Amino acid sequence: MYLMRESWTDERLDDFRDEVNRFDDVDKKFDKVDKRFDRFEGEVDRRFDKVDHELNRVNDRLDVMARQLMYGVLTMTGGMLVLAGAVLTHG
């Protein structure tokens, strides 16, 4: 830890500048990390797009199945009503 000084010599200021300039290397490393995260984010986006596409396909198929099930139930209900009507009128 540095002690507080009343005045700074040129040499001390040069030392301080060198210490502060070490953060330039850290900034460069963070730039590299940012680029890697950008690539990773792009890959994640592509994969989620693929998952979204597949889920949309599944939803479409489920919609078709639900529609067919509804038509089947309505057809069976109509058939049972016709049969019940025939039994009641002839019975």
Secondary structure, DSSP 8 states (H G I E B T S, - for coil): -----SS--HHHHHHHHHHHHHHHHHHHHHHHHHHHHHHHHHHHHHHHHHHHHHHHHHHHHHHHHHHHHHHHHHHHHHHHHHHHHHHHHH-
